[in-house]
Amino acid sequence: MTFIHKPFSELTPDELYAILQLRSEVFVVEQNCVFQDADNKDQTSLHVMCWQNDLLAGYTRLVPAGVAYDEPSIGRVVTSPKFRHAGIGKLLMQYSIRTSYNVWGKTTITIGAQLYLRNFYSSLGFQQCSDIYIEDGIQHIKMFLPANS
């Protein structure tokens, strides 16, 4: 398993295709959620990829402060169905948190989490800071990882 991160401008066409394919497979098809994935945040974000051989096993998008939230954020967190229940999600988030700290300093990180994943994110130190809200037809909560975590 190999973790890498790149800015949008350094993604190869094959990497970008794999990212968009995985995001579509899970967020649009599996979750039956019709939404506009291309939201103009990719171009300013760092893209974290977890590769298992030549397959994209997991992905996150690290969004700089001021784009989605006042703080840096981690979004589009996704694990390929082929690699679920192997602990990749936790490793992917840990790598993403470290990368965010390395790039933007040890500051608070904010996420918009799907409600059913609250315990997963809590296990990584994230704390709920909003009521439940609906985004693209799915229950979400805002969570943050304190800077001193």
C-alpha positions as CSV (number, residue, x, y, z in Angstrom):
1,M,0.0,0.0,0.0
2,T,1.4,3.4,-1.0
3,F,0.2,6.8,0.1
4,I,0.9,9.9,-1.9
5,H,-0.4,13.4,-2.2
6,K,-0.2,15.9,-5.0
7,P,-1.7,19.2,-6.0
8,F,-4.2,19.2,-8.8
9,S,-1.7,20.5,-11.3
10,E,0.6,17.5,-10.8
11,L,-2.0,14.8,-11.1
12,T,-1.5,12.6,-14.2
13,P,-4.5,12.0,-16.5
14,D,-4.7,8.4,-15.2
15,E,-4.6,9.5,-11.5
16,L,-7.3,12.1,-12.1
17,Y,-9.5,9.5,-14.0
18,A,-9.1,7.0,-11.1
19,I,-10.0,9.7,-8.5
20,L,-13.1,10.8,-10.4
21,Q,-14.1,7.2,-11.2
22,L,-13.9,6.2,-7.5
23,R,-15.7,9.3,-6.3
24,S,-18.5,8.6,-8.8
25,E,-18.7,4.9,-8.0
26,V,-19.2,5.5,-4.3
27,F,-20.8,8.9,-3.9
28,V,-23.1,8.9,-7.0
29,V,-23.8,5.2,-7.7
30,E,-23.5,3.4,-4.4
31,Q,-25.0,6.1,-2.3
32,N,-27.6,6.9,-5.0
33,C,-26.8,10.6,-4.6
34,V,-27.1,12.8,-7.7
35,F,-24.8,15.9,-7.1
36,Q,-22.3,18.0,-8.9
37,D,-18.9,16.5,-7.9
38,A,-16.9,19.0,-9.9
39,D,-17.2,21.9,-7.4
40,N,-14.2,24.0,-8.3
41,K,-12.4,23.0,-5.1
42,D,-10.2,20.4,-6.7
43,Q,-7.9,22.9,-8.4
44,T,-6.8,24.4,-5.1
45,S,-6.7,21.2,-3.1
46,L,-4.2,18.5,-2.4
47,H,-5.2,15.1,-3.5
48,V,-4.3,12.1,-1.2
49,M,-4.3,8.7,-2.8
50,C,-3.8,5.3,-1.4
51,W,-2.7,2.8,-4.1
52,Q,-2.7,-0.9,-3.8
53,N,-0.6,-2.1,-6.8
54,D,-2.3,-0.2,-9.7
55,L,-5.7,0.2,-8.0
56,L,-6.9,3.3,-6.2
57,A,-7.9,1.9,-2.8
58,G,-8.7,5.2,-1.1
59,Y,-8.7,8.9,-1.5
60,T,-9.2,12.2,0.3
61,R,-9.1,15.8,-0.7
62,L,-7.3,18.3,1.5
63,V,-8.9,21.7,1.0
64,P,-7.0,24.9,2.2
65,A,-8.4,27.3,4.7
66,G,-10.9,29.8,3.3
67,V,-12.2,27.5,0.5
68,A,-14.8,25.3,2.2
69,Y,-14.4,26.4,5.8
70,D,-12.3,29.0,7.7
71,E,-9.9,26.2,8.6
72,P,-8.3,23.6,6.4
73,S,-10.6,20.6,5.7
74,I,-10.5,17.0,4.6
75,G,-13.3,16.0,2.2
76,R,-14.3,13.5,-0.4
77,V,-13.1,10.7,1.9
78,V,-13.7,7.5,0.1
79,T,-12.5,3.9,0.2
80,S,-13.0,1.6,-2.7
81,P,-15.6,-1.2,-2.1
82,K,-12.9,-3.7,-3.1
83,F,-10.7,-2.6,-0.1
84,R,-13.2,-2.0,2.7
85,H,-12.8,-3.6,6.1
86,A,-9.0,-3.6,5.7
87,G,-8.4,-0.6,7.9
88,I,-7.5,1.6,4.9
89,G,-9.9,4.4,5.9
90,K,-8.2,4.9,9.2
91,L,-4.7,4.9,7.7
92,L,-5.9,7.2,4.9
93,M,-7.3,9.7,7.5
94,Q,-4.2,9.6,9.6
95,Y,-2.0,10.2,6.6
96,S,-4.3,13.1,5.5
97,I,-4.2,14.7,9.0
98,R,-0.4,14.5,9.0
99,T,-0.2,15.9,5.5
100,S,-2.5,18.8,6.4
101,Y,-0.3,19.6,9.5
102,N,2.9,19.4,7.4
103,V,1.5,21.7,4.7
104,W,-0.6,24.2,6.6
105,G,0.7,23.9,10.2
106,K,-0.9,22.2,13.2
107,T,-4.2,24.1,13.1
108,T,-7.8,23.0,13.5
109,I,-9.1,20.8,10.7
110,T,-12.8,20.9,9.9
111,I,-14.9,18.2,8.1
112,G,-18.5,17.8,6.9
113,A,-19.0,14.2,7.9
114,Q,-21.8,11.9,6.9
115,L,-23.7,11.2,10.1
116,Y,-23.3,7.4,10.0
117,L,-19.5,7.9,10.2
118,R,-19.5,10.0,13.4
119,N,-18.0,7.3,15.6
120,F,-15.2,6.6,13.0
121,Y,-14.2,10.3,12.9
122,S,-14.6,10.6,16.7
123,S,-12.1,7.7,17.1
124,L,-9.6,9.9,15.2
125,G,-10.1,12.8,17.6
126,F,-12.8,14.8,15.7
127,Q,-15.5,16.5,17.7
128,Q,-19.1,17.3,16.6
129,C,-19.7,21.0,16.4
130,S,-23.1,21.3,14.7
131,D,-26.6,19.8,14.6
132,I,-27.5,17.4,11.8
133,Y,-28.0,19.0,8.5
134,I,-28.9,17.6,5.0
135,E,-26.4,17.9,2.2
136,D,-27.3,16.3,-1.2
137,G,-30.0,14.3,0.5
138,I,-27.7,12.7,3.2
139,Q,-27.5,13.5,6.9
140,H,-24.2,15.3,7.8
141,I,-22.6,16.9,10.8
142,K,-19.8,19.4,11.0
143,M,-16.8,18.1,13.0
144,F,-13.4,19.5,13.9
145,L,-10.1,18.2,15.0
146,P,-8.6,20.6,17.6
147,A,-5.2,22.0,16.8
148,N,-3.8,20.5,20.0
149,S,-4.7,16.9,19.1
